[in-house]
Amino acid sequence: MKDHDFAMGMTMGLMAGAAMGIMMTPKRKRSIQKAADKAKKTVGEVMEDLADELGMH
């Protein structure tokens, strides 16, 4: 059980970090606040999908 929890936590952390990094990369001079809001929404959706796939919802 602990290995599963650790792997899930690492996966979520890596995905959240990658999403934040992608969203924070300036493309068209977007404001950082707008990018952060979009990243927060994306991370939330990814975590919901992951929880559904793992049967935790």
Secondary structure, 3 states (H helix, E strand, C coil): CHHHHHHHHHHHHHHHHHHHHHHHCCCCCCCHHHHHHHHHHHHHHHHHHHHHHCCCC
